[in-house]
Amino acid sequence: MEDDMIVEATETQAEGVPSAAPGAPSQVFNNMELTSLIVQSLKGVTLLESGVASVVPPGGLKTSRPASWKQYFARLAMVNRTFFHASIEVLWEHMSSLEPFFNTLLPADRKQNDMFSILLSYYRGVRSVQWHRFTLYSSRTKSLALNRFASSQLDESSWVMFFATDKTKPDPLFPALKTVYMSSNSNLSLLVAFSFAPYITSITVDLDAGSNEPVEESGIALTTLLQERARNLTHAALLSPFNSDTASRIFEITSLSSLSLHANGETSAVDFTRVKNLPLLEKLQFTQTLDASRPSPLPPLLDFPRVISAPLDGSPRLRELSVRANPPTHYQLAASITSQSLESIHLVSLSDDPEEHAMIIPHILTIHAKRNLNLKSLVVEYRTLGLDWDQDTINPMRGDPLYDKALSFTQALSALRNLTTLKISRVPFLTVDIMALILDAVHSLPMLELLWLDVTSMTDLDEDEVVIPFLHSLDDISRTNQRLNHCVLAIDLAEVPPIPNDYISTNRLKKLDLCTMTVEDLEERSTEYRLRIAQYLDRLFPHLETLTDTLPRGGGKHGARFSQWFLLSRHFVRKQPVISPERQGLVCLSKGT
């Protein structure tokens, strides 16, 4: 193991290494600062070749670096004392277990034949030189994963007793530690957590079920510890266990600037209003795993007017909100997080009860839009779990003002004058003219750069089919949304409006995705019809570079055929006398994406 090689190198350094001959090589090999730069550069190259991220993301540590490349740095540690110190900066920077510290660095609980002993053979104490060796390595560790010990022979209870009574141990055990991933709820892990809690800046709590100790009780103990001692913690990810008790304690760590939460099942017992107790919070992420046996009930929609008018006293620095959950949980979060400073909102709706859940999406969007007038990005996606719509369930909600909030949403949307990104993907609406309502609101958004409207009908009934806007709606977009760069829109190309010869567009649109008419439809049309479409689009969007007939996530041969058709049309359009010399920036329609 590379850990054993490093320890052997330590002993070699203690005995002394022959000095190199004087000269430039010796000056290089014995220069600590220069050697550290060399080793760190080698680390970056080796990580890149191994396909490993050079920086551990906050809360992302689960395993240490691959042993295959750590062996190279272990050998470098044996060159001389300078290379030794530079190498262990790399080798012990990210550790995936406590085992190397207790089984290798300290005189672990082994007999002379290297077999484990039941009791600690050194229970009377660890000598100062042994603690020095421990500190030499532990002081290099910046990120640590507290996983369960792989060795069943290691007596963790004896270690806990030893650390609880020993007065000579270093405090803290890991002075450079900043990032922790914690999956073990063993007493030893909790004891070590008590030591590093005041110093770390990032922790992920994802306790497993591999212990006789209840995970819920361990979670409460750990989050209480963090609440009381984690004074420098800026990022926390509470993945398991997430419940009202652990959440309430996390919401009291006032130093947090970033918080990630994950729930299994419904969350009605969690008081999300306590998020406002985090004055420095800038980013909040929430994900949910649905429990089919415990579907979330609809929120009390009669309370909607009170929610809309609630005081905006939430976290003043909150800028980014990302939620992946079913609509009832979305509503709960939207109603509870009373901040007005959000700039980016990304909502992914999952549904285990699609009919009723989908009906409250406009409520959720209205709450967010009314509160956050400085919003720059609004992304909304809807994903069902393969369930069919039940028309009988929807019928009682038709025309009910308690559910019909599409107009409320689009009115609130029109006030978001700083919005640069608007994406509504696969979201079902019962309001058939929802596209027209959204486009009316879009004309009030002068800063918009990405417009993605891909809504769906709530049912398969003809009377519920969403009305697709005609081609002339692009004229309004060309005139009012001058900064637009990418547009994804379902358009009815049945008729081509007259080409606006008196209009010189300065619109910046470069990419347009039309997701209604297929190339087969166009092939049945006359050449004149096809050329008029090309002329019309060129007049509205002179900087257009890409035009496809599919959503960006699709494409393939179908999208390529559409682009090929427009490439051919471009050749003829450029020869038409209706296009003036100033129109040399004619649309260049490349292959689909």
C-alpha positions in Angstrom: 0.0 0.0 0.0 1.1 3.5 -0.7 0.5 4.5 3.0 3.1 1.9 4.1 5.6 3.2 1.5 5.2 6.7 2.9 5.7 5.5 6.5 8.8 3.7 5.3 10.0 6.9 3.7 9.5 8.6 7.0 11.8 6.2 8.7 14.4 6.7 6.0 14.2 10.5 6.5 14.8 10.0 10.2 17.9 8.0 9.5 19.2 10.5 7.0 19.6 10.4 3.3 23.0 10.9 1.6 23.4 14.5 0.5 23.4 15.2 -3.2 26.5 16.6 -4.8 26.7 20.5 -4.8 25.5 22.3 -7.8 22.3 23.3 -9.6 20.5 19.9 -9.4 21.2 19.8 -5.7 19.8 23.3 -5.3 16.7 22.4 -7.1 16.1 19.1 -5.3 16.6 20.7 -1.9 14.5 23.8 -2.5 11.2 23.2 -0.7 9.3 25.9 -2.5 10.5 24.9 -6.0 10.0 21.2 -5.3 6.4 21.8 -4.1 5.6 23.7 -7.3 7.0 20.8 -9.4 5.1 18.1 -7.5 1.8 20.1 -7.6 2.3 20.5 -11.4 2.9 16.8 -11.7 -0.3 16.2 -9.7 -2.3 18.3 -12.1 -1.0 16.5 -15.1 -1.5 13.1 -13.5 -5.1 13.9 -12.5 -5.9 15.1 -16.0 -4.5 11.9 -17.5 -6.5 9.8 -15.0 -9.7 11.7 -15.7 -10.1 12.8 -12.1 -11.2 16.3 -11.1 -8.3 18.4 -9.7 -10.6 20.1 -7.2 -13.1 18.3 -5.0 -16.4 20.1 -5.3 -18.1 21.2 -2.0 -19.8 18.1 -0.5 -18.6 15.9 -3.4 -15.9 13.8 -1.7 -16.7 10.1 -1.4 -13.4 8.4 -2.3 -9.8 9.3 -2.4 -7.5 9.6 -5.4 -6.8 6.4 -7.4 -4.1 4.3 -5.9 -2.6 3.7 -9.3 -1.2 7.3 -9.6 -0.6 7.8 -5.9 2.1 5.1 -6.1 4.2 7.4 -8.2 4.1 10.2 -5.6 4.9 7.6 -2.9 8.1 6.8 -4.7 9.0 10.5 -5.0 8.7 10.7 -1.3 11.7 8.5 -0.9 14.1 10.8 -3.0 15.0 13.1 -0.2 13.5 15.0 2.7 12.4 17.9 0.4 10.6 15.6 -2.0 9.1 13.7 0.9 7.4 16.8 2.3 6.2 17.9 -1.1 4.9 14.4 -2.0 2.8 13.9 1.2 1.1 17.2 0.4 -0.4 15.3 -2.5 -0.8 11.8 -1.1 -2.6 12.8 2.1 -4.6 15.8 0.7 -7.7 13.8 0.1 -8.4 10.7 2.3 -11.3 8.3 2.0 -11.0 6.7 5.4 -9.6 7.0 8.9 -8.0 3.6 8.7 -4.5 4.9 7.4 -4.3 7.2 10.4 -5.2 4.6 13.0 -3.8 1.4 11.4 -0.6 2.8 9.9 0.5 6.1 11.5 -0.2 5.2 15.1 1.1 1.9 16.6 -2.3 0.3 15.9 -3.8 -2.4 18.1 -1.6 -5.2 16.7 0.5 -7.9 18.3 4.1 -8.4 17.3 3.1 -10.9 14.6 1.1 -8.1 13.0 -2.2 -9.7 14.1 -4.9 -7.5 15.6 -5.4 -7.5 19.3 -8.8 -7.2 21.0 -7.6 -4.5 23.3 -5.3 -1.6 22.5 -1.8 -2.7 23.4 -0.8 1.0 24.0 -3.8 1.9 26.1 -1.5 3.5 28.6 -0.8 6.2 26.1 0.8 7.2 22.8 4.3 8.6 22.9 4.9 12.1 21.7 7.0 10.9 18.8 4.1 8.8 17.6 1.7 11.7 17.9 4.3 13.8 15.9 4.2 11.2 13.1 0.4 11.3 13.2 0.3 15.1 13.0 2.9 15.2 10.2 0.4 13.5 7.9 -2.9 14.6 9.3 -1.9 18.2 9.0 -1.8 17.7 5.2 -5.3 16.4 4.9 -7.7 18.9 3.4 -10.7 16.7 2.6 -11.8 13.5 4.4 -14.5 10.9 3.9 -15.7 9.3 7.1 -16.7 5.9 5.7 -17.2 2.8 7.7 -14.0 0.9 8.5 -13.4 -1.9 6.0 -11.6 -4.0 8.6 -13.9 -6.0 10.8 -10.9 -6.7 13.2 -10.5 -3.1 14.2 -12.0 -2.4 17.6 -13.5 1.1 17.1 -15.0 1.1 20.7 -11.5 0.9 22.1 -10.4 3.8 20.0 -13.3 5.8 21.2 -12.4 5.1 24.8 -8.8 6.0 24.2 -9.5 9.3 22.5 -12.1 10.2 25.2 -9.5 9.8 27.9 -6.2 10.7 26.3 -5.0 14.2 27.1 -1.9 14.2 24.9 -3.7 13.9 21.5 -3.4 16.9 19.1 -6.3 19.3 19.0 -7.6 19.5 16.3 -6.7 16.1 14.9 -6.8 17.5 11.3 -5.8 21.2 11.5 -5.9 21.8 7.7 -9.2 19.9 7.1 -11.8 21.9 5.2 -14.1 19.4 3.4 -15.8 16.3 4.9 -18.1 13.6 3.5 -19.7 11.6 6.3 -21.5 8.4 5.7 -20.5 6.5 8.9 -22.5 7.1 12.1 -20.1 5.1 14.2 -19.1 6.6 17.6 -15.5 7.0 16.4 -16.7 9.1 13.4 -18.9 11.2 15.6 -16.0 11.8 18.0 -13.7 12.8 15.2 -16.4 15.1 13.9 -16.5 16.8 17.3 -12.8 17.6 16.8 -13.0 19.1 13.3 -16.4 20.8 13.5 -15.2 24.3 14.4 -12.7 24.3 11.5 -14.3 22.8 8.4 -16.0 24.9 5.7 -17.9 22.1 3.9 -19.7 18.9 4.9 -21.9 16.4 3.3 -24.0 14.2 5.7 -25.2 11.0 4.0 -25.4 8.5 6.8 -25.8 4.9 5.7 -27.8 2.1 7.4 -24.8 -0.1 8.2 -24.9 0.4 11.9 -26.9 -0.9 14.8 -27.3 2.8 15.8 -30.5 4.4 14.4 -29.6 6.7 11.6 -32.2 9.3 12.7 -30.7 9.6 16.2 -27.2 9.8 14.8 -28.4 12.5 12.4 -29.9 14.6 15.2 -26.7 14.2 17.2 -24.5 15.2 14.3 -26.6 18.2 13.2 -26.8 19.4 16.8 -23.0 19.2 16.9 -22.7 21.2 13.7 -25.3 23.8 15.0 -23.3 24.3 18.2 -19.7 24.1 16.9 -19.5 24.6 13.1 -18.6 28.3 13.2 -16.8 28.4 9.9 -19.1 26.1 7.9 -20.2 27.8 4.6 -21.5 24.8 2.6 -23.6 21.9 4.0 -25.4 19.0 2.1 -27.9 17.1 4.2 -28.8 14.0 2.2 -29.6 11.5 4.9 -31.4 11.6 7.3 -33.5 14.6 6.3 -36.5 15.2 8.6 -38.0 18.0 10.6 -35.4 17.5 13.4 -32.2 17.5 11.4 -33.5 20.3 9.1 -34.4 22.6 12.0 -30.8 22.3 13.3 -29.2 22.9 9.9 -31.4 26.0 9.5 -29.6 27.5 12.6 -26.1 27.3 11.2 -25.9 31.0 10.4 -22.5 30.9 8.6 -24.0 28.9 5.7 -23.8 30.5 2.2 -24.7 27.3 0.3 -27.2 24.5 1.4 -28.2 21.3 -0.4 -31.0 19.1 0.9 -32.5 15.8 -0.1 -35.7 14.3 1.1 -37.1 10.8 0.7 -40.9 11.1 0.4 -43.2 13.9 1.4 -42.0 16.9 3.5 -45.1 18.4 5.0 -43.6 18.1 8.6 -40.5 20.2 7.7 -40.7 23.9 8.5 -38.9 25.5 5.5 -39.8 29.0 6.8 -36.7 28.7 9.1 -34.5 29.1 6.0 -34.8 32.8 6.7 -32.6 32.3 9.8 -29.6 31.9 7.4 -28.7 35.5 6.7 -25.7 34.7 4.5 -27.4 32.0 2.4 -26.8 32.6 -1.4 -27.6 29.2 -2.9 -30.3 26.7 -2.0 -30.7 23.3 -3.7 -33.4 20.8 -2.9 -34.1 17.3 -4.4 -36.7 14.8 -3.6 -37.2 11.1 -4.1 -40.9 10.2 -4.5 -42.4 7.5 -2.3 -45.3 6.0 -4.3 -46.8 4.6 -1.1 -47.0 8.1 0.5 -48.1 10.6 -2.2 -48.0 14.3 -1.2 -51.4 15.9 -0.6 -52.3 19.1 -2.4 -51.5 22.3 -0.5 -54.4 24.4 0.8 -55.0 26.6 -2.2 -57.5 28.8 -0.4 -54.5 30.2 1.4 -52.9 31.3 -1.9 -53.9 35.1 -1.5 -52.2 35.1 1.9 -49.1 33.5 0.5 -48.9 36.1 -2.3 -49.1 39.0 0.2 -46.8 37.5 2.8 -44.0 39.8 4.2 -40.7 39.4 2.2 -38.4 38.8 5.2 -36.4 35.8 3.8 -32.6 35.5 3.4 -31.5 38.8 1.9 -28.6 37.3 0.0 -30.3 34.3 -1.6 -29.5 34.4 -5.3 -30.0 30.9 -6.6 -32.8 28.4 -6.0 -32.8 24.9 -7.5 -35.7 22.5 -6.7 -36.4 19.0 -8.1 -39.6 17.7 -6.4 -43.3 17.1 -6.9 -45.5 20.2 -7.2 -46.9 20.1 -3.6 -43.3 20.3 -2.3 -42.5 23.0 -4.9 -45.5 24.9 -3.5 -44.4 24.4 0.1 -40.9 25.7 -0.7 -42.2 28.7 -2.7 -44.6 29.6 0.0 -42.0 29.3 2.8 -39.0 31.0 1.2 -40.0 34.6 1.4 -36.9 36.1 -0.2 -37.1 38.8 -2.9 -33.4 38.6 -4.0 -33.5 35.5 -6.2 -31.8 35.9 -9.6 -31.9 32.3 -10.8 -34.7 29.8 -10.3 -34.5 26.2 -11.7 -37.6 24.1 -11.1 -38.0 20.5 -12.1 -41.4 19.0 -11.3 -41.8 15.3 -10.7 -45.3 13.9 -10.3 -46.8 10.8 -8.8 -50.3 12.2 -9.0 -50.2 14.1 -12.3 -53.6 15.7 -12.7 -54.0 17.6 -9.5 -50.3 18.2 -9.1 -49.9 19.8 -12.6 -52.8 22.2 -11.9 -50.8 24.0 -9.2 -47.7 24.7 -11.3 -49.0 28.2 -12.3 -49.5 29.0 -8.6 -45.9 28.1 -7.9 -44.6 30.2 -10.8 -46.8 33.1 -9.8 -45.4 33.1 -6.2 -41.8 33.2 -7.5 -42.4 35.8 -10.2 -44.2 38.2 -7.9 -41.6 38.1 -5.2 -38.4 38.3 -7.2 -38.6 41.2 -9.6 -34.8 41.1 -10.2 -35.0 37.6 -11.6 -32.6 36.9 -14.4 -33.2 33.2 -15.2 -36.4 31.2 -14.9 -36.2 27.5 -16.0 -39.2 25.2 -15.4 -39.3 21.6 -16.5 -42.0 18.9 -15.9 -41.4 15.2 -15.8 -44.0 12.5 -15.2 -43.4 9.0 -14.2 -45.2 7.4 -17.2 -48.7 8.0 -15.9 -51.7 8.8 -18.1 -53.9 11.9 -17.5 -57.3 11.1 -15.9 -59.8 13.4 -17.5 -62.4 12.7 -14.9 -60.1 14.0 -12.2 -59.5 17.2 -14.2 -63.1 18.0 -15.2 -64.2 19.4 -11.7 -61.2 21.8 -11.8 -62.1 23.3 -15.2 -62.9 27.0 -14.9 -62.5 26.9 -11.1 -60.7 30.2 -10.2 -59.0 28.3 -7.4 -57.0 26.4 -10.0 -57.0 28.8 -13.0 -53.9 30.9 -12.4 -52.3 31.0 -15.8 -53.2 34.7 -16.3 -51.8 35.5 -12.8 -48.5 33.9 -13.8 -48.1 35.6 -17.2 -49.0 39.0 -15.6 -46.3 38.5 -13.0 -43.9 37.3 -15.7 -44.3 40.5 -17.7 -42.8 42.5 -14.8 -39.5 40.6 -14.8 -37.7 43.2 -16.9 -34.2 41.9 -16.1 -35.0 38.3 -17.2 -32.4 37.0 -19.7 -33.4 33.3 -19.7 -36.9 31.9 -19.9 -37.3 28.2 -20.4 -40.6 26.3 -19.9 -40.2 22.7 -21.1 -42.9 20.0 -21.3 -45.1 21.8 -18.7 -48.8 20.9 -19.1 -51.4 23.6 -19.1 -55.2 23.4 -19.1 -55.4 27.0 -20.5 -55.5 26.5 -24.3 -54.2 30.0 -25.1 -51.3 29.8 -22.7 -48.8 30.3 -25.5 -50.4 33.6 -26.5 -50.4 34.7 -22.9 -46.8 33.9 -22.4 -45.7 35.6 -25.7 -47.6 38.7 -24.7 -45.6 38.8 -21.5 -42.3 38.1 -23.3 -42.7 41.3 -25.3 -42.2 43.2 -22.0 -38.8 41.5 -21.4 -36.2 43.5 -23.3 -33.2 41.8 -21.8 -34.2 38.3 -22.9 -31.5 36.2 -24.5 -32.9 32.7 -24.4 -36.6 32.0 -25.0 -37.7 28.3 -24.8 -41.4 27.6 -24.9 -42.3 23.9 -25.2 -45.6 23.5 -23.4 -48.0 20.6 -23.6 -51.8 20.0 -23.4 -53.2 18.7 -20.2 -55.3 16.0 -22.0 -55.8 14.5 -25.4 -59.2 16.1 -25.9 -59.5 18.5 -28.8 -60.9 21.2 -26.6 -57.8 21.0 -24.4 -55.3 21.2 -27.2 -52.9 24.2 -26.7 -53.2 26.7 -29.5 -49.9 27.1 -31.4 -49.1 30.7 -32.5 -48.8 31.6 -36.1 -45.7 32.7 -37.9 -46.5 36.4 -37.5 -45.8 36.2 -33.8 -42.1 36.1 -34.7 -42.5 39.7 -36.0 -43.3 40.9 -32.5 -40.4 39.0 -31.0 -38.1 40.5 -33.6 -39.2 44.0 -32.7 -39.4 43.8 -28.9 -36.7 41.2 -27.9 -33.6 42.7 -29.5 -31.1 40.8 -27.4 -32.5 37.4 -28.1 -29.9 34.9 -29.1 -31.7 31.5 -29.1 -35.4 30.8 -29.5 -37.2 27.5 -29.2 -40.8 27.8 -30.2 -43.7 25.9 -31.6 -45.0 27.8 -34.7 -47.9 27.2 -37.0 -46.4 27.7 -40.5 -49.7 27.2 -42.4 -49.6 30.8 -43.7 -46.7 33.1 -44.4 -47.4 36.8 -43.6 -46.4 39.5 -46.0 -42.7 40.3 -45.8 -42.2 43.6 -43.9 -40.1 45.5 -46.6 -40.2 48.7 -44.6 -38.6 47.0 -41.5 -34.9 46.8 -41.0 -34.3 44.4 -38.1 -31.4 44.7 -35.7 -32.4 41.6 -33.8 -29.4 39.5 -32.7 -31.1 36.0 -32.9 -28.6 33.4 -34.1 -30.5 30.2 -33.5 -34.1 29.3 -34.1 -35.7 25.9 -33.4 -39.2 25.4 -34.8 -40.8 22.3 -33.5 -44.1 21.9 -35.4 -43.9 21.6 -39.2 -41.8 18.7 -40.5 -39.7 18.6 -43.6 -42.2 16.3 -45.2 -44.9 19.0 -44.7 -42.7 21.5 -46.5 -41.9 19.1 -49.4 -45.6 19.1 -50.2 -45.6 22.9 -50.5 -44.7 25.0 -53.5 -41.2 26.4 -54.1 -42.7 29.9 -53.8 -44.1 29.1 -50.4 -40.8 27.8 -49.1 -38.9 30.8 -50.4 -41.3 33.2 -48.8 -40.6 31.5 -45.4 -36.9 31.9 -45.9 -37.3 35.6 -47.0 -39.6 36.3 -44.0 -37.3 34.8 -41.5 -34.3 36.6 -43.0 -36.1 39.9 -42.8 -36.9 39.4 -39.1 -33.6 37.9 -38.0 -30.7 39.0 -40.2 -28.1 37.4 -37.9 -29.7 33.9 -37.9 -27.1 31.2 -38.3 -29.0 28.0 -37.4 -32.5 26.9 -38.1 -34.0 23.5 -37.2 -37.4 21.9 -37.0 -36.7 19.9 -33.8 -36.1 20.6 -30.2 -32.4 20.9 -29.3 -32.5 17.7 -27.3 -33.6 15.9 -30.5 -32.2 16.6 -34.0 -30.7 13.7 -35.8 -31.4 13.0 -39.5 -34.8 14.8 -39.4 -33.3 18.1 -38.1 -30.5 17.7 -40.6 -32.9 17.3 -43.6 -34.7 20.5 -42.5 -31.4 22.4 -42.4 -30.4 21.0 -45.8 -33.7 22.3 -47.2 -33.0 25.8 -45.9 -29.5 25.7 -47.2 -30.9 25.2 -50.7 -33.6 27.8 -50.2 -30.9 30.3 -49.1 -29.2 30.0 -52.5 -32.4 31.1 -54.2 -33.4 33.7 -51.7 -30.1 35.6 -52.1 -31.0 36.0 -55.8 -34.4 37.5 -55.2 -34.7 41.2 -56.1 -36.8 41.9 -53.0 -33.7 41.7 -50.9 -31.7 44.9 -51.0 -27.9 45.1 -51.0 -28.0 46.0 -47.3 -29.2 42.5 -46.7 -25.9 40.8 -47.3 -26.1 39.5 -43.7 -28.5 36.9 -45.1 -29.4 33.9 -42.9 -26.8 31.2 -42.9 -28.7 28.1 -42.1 -26.3 25.4 -41.0 -26.9 21.8 -39.9 -29.3 21.1 -37.0 -28.3 20.4 -33.4 
